[in-house]
């Protein structure tokens, strides 16, 4: 199974850039399933029916998010749709609307998509992401793990691959979660900072990993926002109305090639510019 995933898609420029580049990436890499982080999809803040519909129409199959997902005008209604492959971080407190993981059909195979959020340097007081991952993995496992399963694992549902978006600030925390889940999930992708890292690798036990895949948004910006507005705000310390930047977009994406055992065989970081 080949999984193509786009980092935080930021506003109209990001949506248009993904729409332009996706057909070319499909032709070049032949992914079986496509995903994207959409917490900044609608004008940089949350999601809307229209913006999410655009992504569905161009062929994005599943959607992850993060702390900004709640800010869109339709966010709550969309998160409540059980049949929509949209997830929010699973380690929010019990009772929060939406779901933290979702199963996606990929031909005859099943992909489990999981979303978690970090705690280091984040404003929210969330549950432990490591224990959150453990709770989900107490219910699901990779088919390749069957050969070594114990009696305690017999009740688990087997899936062909497990994709995890870890929406977090600190690289150190992302690395820890990656190693903690090594061999238990197919891939761990960091999002949130909008700045791509060059540390893509296959961890020792077979999990594909990158600390941050970057964003799909305007290159000459402050993580997608108009840079001049942000400069003025920093100089004056007076809050300014934020606006999505305009100009050449960068595409931050990653491609995982998952074997029959559910572990990564190859990982490729993708960064392109779109006028």
N, C-alpha and C positions, 0 to 999 in steps of 0.2 A: 504494500500500500504506500503510495506517495502522497504526502500531506504538504500542501502549499499554504503558508500562513502569512498574512499581512499584519504588520505592527499598527499601532493606534492610527486609525484613519481620521484625519482632522478636517472637518468641515467640507464645504463644497469643493475646494481645490483637491483635497485628498480623495474624495469620492470620484471626481472626474479623472484623476491620475490613475486610480486603480482600474476604472473602467477602460481606460486607454491601454494600459499595460497588460491586463489579464489575458486577453486573447493571444498576445505574443508569448507570454510565459506558458500558457497552456500548450501552444504549439511546440515550444522548445523543451519543456520538461514533462509534459503529459501527466499532471497530477491527477490522482483519483478523487481527491476531495480538497476543497478550498475553504479556509477560514479567515477571520479577521477580528481584531479588537475594535469595537465600535463605541467605546464610551465617550468619544469626542466627535461622533459622526455628524450631529446636527449643529452646525455653526460653532463647533468646538465644545459644546456642552450637551452631553446626553444623546438621546436618540429620539427620532420621530417616526411615525408611520411612513412618511414619504421618503426619508433618507434611508431607512432600513429596507424599504421596498426597492429602492434603486440598487442596493447591494444584492438583494435576492435576484433581481432581474438580470444582473450581469453574471450570475452564476456563483455567488458566494454561498456555501452550504451551511456554515455554522458561525456563530458570533459569540465572542467573549467580551468582557467589559472590566469595570473597576469602580473606583470611588465616584467618578463623575457621571456614571450611568443614570443616577437618579434625577439629574437636572433637566432632562429633556421633557418636552410638553406631553409626550405620550409614553414616557418611560415606564411608569407604573403599570399601565394597561398592557404594554407589550411584555413586560416581565411576568405578568400573570398568565400569559398564553402558554398553556402546557405543551401544545404541539409545535411551538416555535423553538428552533434550536438556538436560543439565546440564553446565556448563563451569566450570573453575577457571582462575585466571590462567595464560595461556600462557607467561609468562616465568619460571616456575619452572624449575629446572635440568632438563636432559634425564633421562629415566627416571622422573620423578615420575608417579605413577598419575593417571588421569583425562585429560581432553582440554581444550585451551585454546580450541577453537572447534568449532562444530557447525552443520550445515546443517538448516534447518527448512523443511518444505513449507508454503506458504501458498496454498492453492488450487492454481493452476497455476504459481505462482511459487516462487522459492527465496530464503530469507533466510539469510545467513551471520551467525551470532552469535559474537562474539569477546569474550574476557575478558582483560584485562591488569591488572597491579598496579604501583603507583608505588613509587619507592625513597626519595623525600625524606621524612624523619621516620618511616620504617617500620623495624621491627626486622630484617626479613629482608634478606639479601643476594641480590637477584634479578638476573636478566639485564636489560639495557636494554629498557624497554618500547617505545621508538621502533624499535629494531632488531627487537624481537619482532614488532611490527606489520608491518615491512617483510618479514620472513620469510613471514608468512601471506599478505600481499598479493603476494608473488612467485608465489603459486599461484592466487589468486582476484582477480577484478576485477569492477567493475560493468559491466553490459551497455552502459550509456551511454558507457563508455570505449572501446568497440570502434571508434568512428569515428576516434579519434586514436591507435590502437594502433600500435606498432612491431613489427618482426619478432620482437623479444625477448618480446613479450607474447602471441604466437600460441598458446602452450601453456597459457595461463591458463584456468581454468574460470570462466565468466561466471555471475554471480548477479544477481538483481533488486535486492537491497538488502543492505547490510552494517551491522549494529548492533554497536557496541563499548561495553562497560561497562569504564570505567577506574576501578579500585578504588584510590583514592589519598588521601593526607592533604593534600598541599599544593595549593592553588588554582593557584599558579604552574605547577606541573608539569602539572596538568590542562589549563591553557590552552595550554601548549606543545604537548602531544600533539594537542590539537584542531586547532591551526593546522598542525601537521606533516602531519596526515592530511586536511586540508581538500581536498575534491574527490575523494578516493580512497575514502571511506566515506560511508555515508548519514547516520550520526549517531554522536556521541560523548557518552556519558552518564557523569558522575562519580558514584561512590558512595563509601561508607565513613564519612564524617563524621556521617551521620544528620541533618545540618542543611541544609535546602534553601537554595540560592542563587537570586538573582533575575536571573541573567545569561543566561537562555535566549536563543538567537539562531540565525540562519543565518549561518555564516561566509562570507567573501567568495567562496569557490569552491563553495558549496552544501551544506556539511556542517552538519546540525543539531547544536546543542551546548548543554550546561548543565554547570556545574562540579560541582554536586551536586544530585541529585533529592530528597534528604531520606530519611525513613524512613516505614515504616508501623508505628507503635508508640505507646505512651502519651505524650501531649503533656507532662504534668507529670512529667518523669523526667530522668534523666541518660542521654541517648541510648538510652532503653528500659529502663534499670535503675531500681530503686527509689531515689528521690532521697535519702531519709533515711539509708539504708544508706551511700550514697556520701558524704554529708556527714560521717557519723560516721568513715568511713575516712580522709577527708582531714584531719579535725581531730586524730585520734589517730595516724595513720600506721600503724595496725595493720590488717592485711588482714581483711576481712569477707566472709562468704559472700554472693555477689551473688544478687539475686532480681529477676525481671521485675516491673516496676511494674504497677499496676492503675489504671484510670480511663479518661477520654475519650481516644480515639486520634486521631492525625493521620495523614492519608494523603498521602504525597508521591509524586507520579506525574508522568509526562510523556507527551505525545502527539506523534508525528511523522507528518506526511503526506509520503510519499515519491512522487516523480514517476516517469515511465517511464524517465528517465535515471538513476534510482537515487539522486538527490540530494533533499534536503529542500525542500519547498515551504512548509510551515508547521510551527511548533513551538509547543506550548501547555503551559505548566506548570500542574499541578493540585495544589491543596492543600485538603483537606476535613477536617472533624472528624466523628468517629463516636462516638456515646455507647456 
